[in-house]
Amino acid sequence: MLTDLELLQADGRSRAAALNVKRSAIVQAPAGSGKTELLIQRYLKLLAIVNNPEEILAITFTRKAASEMKLRVIGALRLARDGVAPAAEHERTTFRAASAALARDRKLAWNLIQSPGRMRIQTVDAFGAGIARSLPLSSGLGGIGATLTGAEMSAMYRAAAAATFDNLDAKDGAGESVACVLMHLDNHTGLYISHISRMLAYRDQWLAMTGSGLSDPQNAIEARRQLEKNIENIVVQQLTRLSRLFPEQRASELLALISYAIDNLHKSDKPDHPLCGLAPGNKLPGRAAGDRVAWQAICGLLLTKGGDWRKSINKNDGFPAGDKGQKKSLYALIDQLRELPDLHQNLLRMRSLPEPRYVDQQWDVLLALLKLLPLAVGELQRLFSERGVSDHIQVALAANHALGPLDQPGEIALMLDYQLRHLLVDEMQDTSLSQYGLLKKLTAGWSPGDGRTLFCVGDPMQSIYRFRDAEVGQFLLARLNGIGGVKLDSLILRRNFRSGEHLVHWFNTIFSQILPSQDDVSSGAISYSESVPVEEHANSGEYRIHPLFDASPDEEARYTLEVIRECLHQHPDEGVAVLVRSRTILPALTHQLRLAAIPYQALEIDKLTDLPEIIDLLALTRALCHESDRLAWLALLRGPWVGLCWSDLHSIVKNDASSTVVELLDDQDRMATLSVDTVERLTKFRERMVASTRGSATETLRDRVERAWYALAGPSLLRDAEQLDNVYRFLDVIGRIELAGSLADVNDLERMLDRERVSSRLDPDCRLQIMTMHKAKGLQFDHVVLHGLGRAARVSDRAVLSWLINTGSDGRSEMIISTVGPRSELENDPLHQFIEATQRDKERLELDRLLYVACTRAVKSLQLIGNVGLTVDGQSYRQPDGRSLFHRLWPAIEPVVARAFAESGIAESAASYAGDEAHLVAPVLRRLKSEPPSSAPPLPGRRGGADQSAAGNESQVEYHWVGSAARHAGTIVHRWLQRMSDGIADIDHNERLHRTSGRWARALGVREEEVEAVCDRVAVALRKISSDEKGRWVLFGDGETELAVSGVIDGQVRSVVIDRIRIDDEGVHWIVDYKTSTHEGGDLEGFLEQEAARYRPQLDLYAALYRNLIAAPVRTALYFPLLQKFCEL
């Protein structure tokens, strides 16, 4: 490990070399190293030497990055024009480069500040589209149209896949191919369309292999030979890697143990054991494909079936019980091998290596697919041409095609070669194979000393976009071999300008353990590159790991809420970001934030179809598509359009499972069983729905849904402009899907809409942001909270083919490919198992990098929160799920977890703790109370804004003025009261009460020195309630506890949780709110009056919402258990 001084010196040399515009370079720029600033400095220095700004091309991967770079270049030129010299050294470097560029600008009259369009700073997609449009005939597309994404692109893929069915009756090979693939999928047409459409989304990876289809028998034979040769090559590559990793000095020990085991196996008449197949000798197996089986036998000796290092062995593997010395020798050898980095992972890969040939039946299905997929591509291109659209893959393919082959460049390539002198590539680690191919063609004719330069910058440790086809191995290849005809100087930046000193050193410690020890092109393994903090951040930066034990998602969310609340409170002028691996982790946390009335900005978190206004609209869409969709029609009747209760719905549909809901509404006998008010509402609803279904034959579904929504007074259900925007986004997506493809199956529409995400409106005063870790890349935040690190990710769906592109250090890429059969056959397909295992290894490596990205967003503090499961007996903790981020961190954080578990006292209280039972809450019935206007009403302010009343603010009102320990005591008292009223808690057992309260306190983040005081406060409150007659009356008897209620008050949706509803003997419903406040000194009555005044608006809101649900009299009260006072309001 280098010292900080050595790292600083190396960083200075790398930055100076990066600004030598006469040389080409590739720069690894870790998080916080000032990558964008360096790229801008290089661009400005190039402007100072070129004859035209168009000679420089800067390629980025997002429009935001391209826009930011252009703005910063213009900003630097303006500062130079104004003569404003900055103080910071790196800013002075930019200033000097900008001054030289501005001088060149004035000399040649470019006028870049007023004419920034002359600067060619583009996204890779925009650049590719420009190439394709320049020569549309050469591109093979006849022009590039608008680029589709999201739901409409999915619809296009599905339409193209469905169109291949037209070949089913064809007499040529196409019909046989379709029939073969359908048979392979058990004639499941929906699965067929789903698989083929998914393959189209990855067609740039397999098109080069399939070409226009393997219709010629000789081509098919050659394809099989090549694919099997590819499998053999990857087997040899893996054997070579393992041979190099295995220590020579341990070979003789291993061979002696193998010989001993083989002798015993023959003596016990077990000649079929895999070890017996090893040839005798004094050398380990070689590196040829034929040595695969021998190495797999060795793996079986060293590893268990589960993949762990062996801890025991017996006579079945050649080690009988009598000779303990040989067993000890084997265990000692395993202990030594265990210490070797990367050996274990390579042994696991070795076990899954397949036979390098296809079974005939497997090849028949694969050949049918290889013939069928080009047909699907042809159908997709036809749809593109008809509708004048394309996708990102088509743009890249067209650009590559327009440039021509590497050895025979086309007219466009020659023109670009003449114009382009300097190429800069940002985020190089995110290039896909097709984009990398584009860069190779752009630089194919370049040669050393011709004055042209290539400059690539990125960070392979931040390569996290495999789902977008990014191949981090391309960065390593460029560093090793250069790109096209250009060799590249390899440079690494070391200074971290972003994070505090303690954070940077923690990153170095943690990620040097987590990331691999060596780079590897084929697997995408990236080793860790150390950073050094800058002097300005000395003695700053803090981090904390928060292991929660056996916490439910709700408990974890409540804990994270307290961490957020504390951070916002301690740093009132700074921002906080909550980052999660997956959006599915967030609902419990966002619910807690809404209850606490903490405003937040969510970036593309919510599913469009999960929003309340869209759920109703989706049911309306389904109902308009199919009158027989009973579930959709019943959802409409239950929804706010009519607002029927469950008993009314049952009366309408009972004893008739075949009629449509519309037909049942015409049944007068059924209608006679309903109230007059219900019949009136149903009649109006039916009239409006019938009118909405009578559109013209040319009317789009989008128009029909919008017309019906207005007829049913849909706008009156909206509370703000944000919801109105969501409605129109939903309608627009339907319109675009109709344009892109078919809407024959409304279930397909719903699946495609599920991919649409929405962001909350930007509030400049909001200090809390929530987003996924992927979205956070490229950003920084004062304080970062990583939530849900113990959660496992969902396993990705399988495609009809599984394939792997293997790239060697020489840059050659080879594909191995296998069909995916029925689930029952998967475990018996070694090739498929090997491909899946290799892909999982790549995903695991990328997961480590995702964790690095998330942690390095922090400027001042980092909080890592995750759940750790307990063993069945509760006496110890379990290692986190292997698919979780906590598992990736485990080698570095287990000592912290062990210490936290020992301090928690969980093991001692495990026997008495029964856990929190689920409490079901009746859903709130929404209903339009009167005839609303058909147009949208005036809409109030934004979600989470400062104008919110105390409606959803109960937690904030009660807790912000008291200390955190008292606040947590109140939370625990509330939890005990709920359990007591439900009859599931016994508080008479003092020791058990104390242990459980302590456990909950620690889960809420109470400091260890305060736990005892919190438990005492809880115990006093509970004893006083039990001894107070009024307290027992509130707690026990008829009523509800922790009742969640929602409704519309003053045009805004309000959601609250009522502590206790107590129904007395006269039928009065008492809304009781528990307050764990204490009062020292005199004037108790004055204190209670103040408390009543403080909470009266809150209780009035509760009563208003509750009265929407029941017709009984409602009264409100506060109950103070520590004071034994019941105060009616």
C-alpha positions, 0 to 999 in steps of 0.5 A: 500500500502506497503512502499518502505522499507517494499517492499525491506525487503519482497524482500530480504526474498523471494530471500533468500527463493527461494535459499533454495534448500531443499524446493519447491517454486513458485515465482512470479517475476514481470517485471525487477525483475531478474527472469532469474538470480534467476533461474540460481542461484537456478540451480547452487546451485542444481548442488552443491548438486546432484550426477549427473547433469542429476538429475536436469531438467529445463523446459522453453517455448522457445528455445531462453530461454533454450539456454540463460539459458544454456549459462549463467550457463556456463558463470557463471562457467567460471567466477568462474573458472577464479576467477573473482568476480563481484561487484554487490551484485546479481552477487556475489550471482551467483558467490558464487553459481557457485564456489560451483557448480564448486567445485562439478563438479571437484570432480565428474569429470563432466566437464560441461564447456566442456560438457554442453550437460549433463545439462538438460535445455530444452523446454517443447516441446523438453522434451515432445517429448523425453518422447514420443520417449522413448516409441513410442508404449506406446505413441500411435503414433508409433514415433514422427516426425518433428514438423510442424508449421505455414502454413504447419500445417494449410494445414495438419489440412485442409487435415484431415478435408476434409478427413472426407467427405469420411464418408458422404456416410457411412451407420453408424452413421459417415455419419449421423454426417457429414450430420448433421453438414453440414446441420447446416452450410447450406451445406457450404463445405468450412465453414465445412472444415474451422471450423473442421480444426480450432477445430483440432488446439484446440483438446487438450482442448476437446479430453478428453471429446469426447474420441473416439466418443459418438457412444454408446447411453448410453454414449451420455446420460451420456455425456449430463447429465455431460455437463448440470451438468457442466453448473449448477456448473458454474451458482452456482459458479457465484451466490456464487461469487456475493452473497459474493460481495454484501454488507450485509448492503445494502441488506435491502435497496435493498429489500425495494426498490424491494418490493416497485417496485413489489407493483407498478407493480401489481397496474399497472397490470404488473405481468409479470415483472421479479421483480414480480417473486421474492419471498417475504422475508427479504433475497436476493436470494440464491446461488442455480441454481434455484435462477438465474432468481431472481438475473437476475431480480435484475440486471435488476433493477440496470443496463440498457440494455446496462450494465451501472449503472442506472441513471433513472427509471420510472413506467415501472419498478415500480417507478412511477413519483409521488414518487421521494423519492424512486427514490432518494433512488435507485440512492443513493444505486447505487452510493454506489454499484458503489464504490465496486470493481468488483461488476459491472463486476459480475452483468454483468456476472450474466445477461448472465447466461444460463439455465443449460440444452440444447434444444433438437435441440441444443443437436442433432447438438452438439452430431453430432459434438462430434461424428465427431471430433474424426474422424477428429483426426483419419484422422489427426493422419493417415496423421501424420503417413504417412508423419512422422510429428506431431504438438506441441499438438500431442507431449504433448498428446503423452508424457502424454499418455506415462507417464500413468494415475496419479494413475497408472504410466507407465514405462517411468514415473517410470524411470523418477521418479527414475532419476529426483530429482529436477525440475525447471519450467520457465514462469509458467504462460504460461502453458497450461492444457496439460502441467500442466497435464504433470507436475502433472504426473512428480511429482505425486510420490513425497512426503515431505522430500524425498529430491526432489524439484519443483521450479516454477517461472513466473509472472501471470501479464505477462500472455498474451498467451491465443491464445497458450492455456496458462491458468494463473489460473494454476499458481494460483492453483499451488500457492494455492494447489501445483502440484502433490504431492508437496506443494509450498512456495509462494514467491513474488519478489519486486525489479525492476532492470530495470526501472527508479524510476519514471517509477516504481512508475508510474507503481504502480499507474496505474496498481493498478487501472487497474488490478483487486483487487483480484485473481480469478482462474476461470476468470483468474483475476490477482491482481497487485503486487507492485515493488520498484526501486533499488537505482541505478535508483533513480531520473530517468525514464520518461513517457508521454501520447500523446493523439491525437484528431480525428487523421487519421492513417497517422497523428498519424504515422507522430506524432509518427515519430517526437517522434521517431526522437526526441528520437533518436536525444536526445539519440544518443547512446541508442536504441528505440523500437516501440511496437504495439498491432497488426501488422495491425497498422504499415503500415502508420508508417513504410511508414513514417519511409521509407520516412524519411530514418530512418533505423529500424529493424522489427521483424516478422512484414510484411506479406510475401504476402504483399511484392512487390516481393511476390505479383508478385510471388503469381500472377504467382503461381495462374496463373500457377495453373489455366489458367482460373484465369483471375485476376491473368493473368491480374496481370501478364500483368500489372506487371513488366513481361510485364508492360501493361498500363490500356488501353492496358489491356482493349483492350485485354479483352473488349467485352469478359468475357468468354475466358481465357487471354491466348486465348485472346492473340491468337486473332490476331484482338485484338493484331492488336490494340496494338503497335508493342512494346506491341505485342513483349513483350506479345509474349515473355511473352506468350512463356515463360509462355506456356513453364512453364506450360508444366512440367512433371506430377510428377513436384511439383508446387514449381518447376514450379513456380521457373522455370517460375520466372526465365524464366520471369527474376524475379531475375532482379526485386530484389534489395537486398539479403533480397528480394531473401531470401523472394522469396525462403522462399515463394517457400519453404513454397509452397513445405512444404504445398504440403508435408503436405496436398493438394493444390487443392484450391489456395485460401487456399494456399493464406490464409495459406501464409498470416500467414507467417511473415518476419523480416528485416535483423539484422543491428547491427548499427540500433537503432530503433526496431519495434515489437508487444507487444507479441514479446517484452515480455522478452526484455528491451529497453532504450526508448519505444514508444507505438503506436496506443493505441487508435485502436481497435483490430479485433474480433476473428473468431468463431469456430463451437463450443464455449466452456469454461473450468471452473476451480475452486479453488479446481483444478477441471476443467469442460467444458461447450460447445455449438454449433455455429449456423447461425449468425441470431440464435446467439443472441437467444442462451443464452449458446453461449452468456454466453460462448462468454461473459466469453471469452471476460472477459478473453480477457479483463483481458489479454489485461490489462496484455499485457499493463503491459508487454508493459509498463514495457519494458522501462528502461529510458523513455516511450511514450504512443501515441493514438487517441481519437475521438471527438463528432460529434460537435467537442466540446468534446472528446469521450471515446476510443473504448472499445476494445482499450488499451487506453480504458483500461488505461482510468480511469488513463489517463482521467485527462491527456486527459482532460487537453490536450483537453482543451489546444488544442483549438479544441473545438473553431476551430471545427466549421471551420475545415473541415478535410483533404480530401483524395488525390489519387495518380496514381499507378506507372507502373513497367516494365522491360526496356530491356532483363534482365539476367535470373540469380540473379544480384549482390545485393546491401546492406541491407534495411535502411543501411548507404549506402543509397543515398539521394533518399528517404531522402528528409525529413532528408535533409530539416529538421535536420539542422533547429529547430523543430518548424521551421520544423513543420511550414514547414510541415504545410505550405506544407499541406496548399499548397496542400489544396490550389492547390486542391481548398479546402482551403481559407486562407483569413480568418485569424482567421480560418487559425490561429486556424487550423494551431494551431490545426495541430501544436499541433497534430505534438507535437509542445510545447504550448509556440511555437505554436503561433510562428509556426502559425505566420510563416505559415501565413507569408509564405502563405500571401507571396505566395498569393502576389507573382506572381510566387508563384501563378503560381506555386500553381495554374494551370495545374499540380499535388500536392504531387505526389508519385513516385517510381522506380528503380535507380542504382539497388535500389527501390526509393520512393519519394513525389514531392511537386508540378508538374507544367505544363507550356503553352509549355508543360514543366513539372516543378518539384518544391520543396517548401523550407520554409527556411529564410535568415537573413543578406546580400548575398541572392544570395549566400545563394540561390546558397548554397541551390541549391547545397544542394538540386540538387541531390534530385531534380535530383533523382525526375526528373529521377523517373518522366521521367520514367512516361512521355515523356515530357521535365522535369525541376526542381526548388526550391521555397522559399515562405518566400523569394518569390524566384523561383530558377531553378536548 
